Amino acid sequence: MAPRLTARFWVDAYLARLRLAEIPGFVVAHGDDGAGAVLVKLNTLDGKAAVYHRSVDLMSGARRWLMLAEGAETEVDATIDRQRGYDPDLWVIEVEDRAGRHMLDEPGLAG
């Protein structure tokens, strides 16, 4: 089994990458430092949003980001609240970018 980054390490690295690209990003829910799952909410500041979660391809073991929900920001927030109800160790990162940039498709951010 390949070693995995802790959730805290990944979140810190992600926020640093966002800062370098001058994209605001904030921790809105602090999950478990070691093994908490991470959701990334993309707020386009026009009343719309999307939320992404990490998924693992069972055949290859590759990790990638998939959209969990998109639409009105209030609906996306309700989805996040439901997920937090299931998993209290969940991290939630909010990214604010009118152009819709989240950087999750950049090299090194899948894991």
MOLIN-V806587 format. One record per helix or strand of 3 or more residues. SS is the DSSP state (2 for helix, 1 for strand). FROM is the first residue (numbers start at 1). TO is the last residue. Records with the same first field share a line. If there is no record, write none. Layout:
BEGIN
SS: FROM-TO / FROM-TO
END
This chain:
BEGIN
2: 7-20 / 73-86
1: 24-29 / 38-43 / 48-56 / 63-72 / 91-96
END
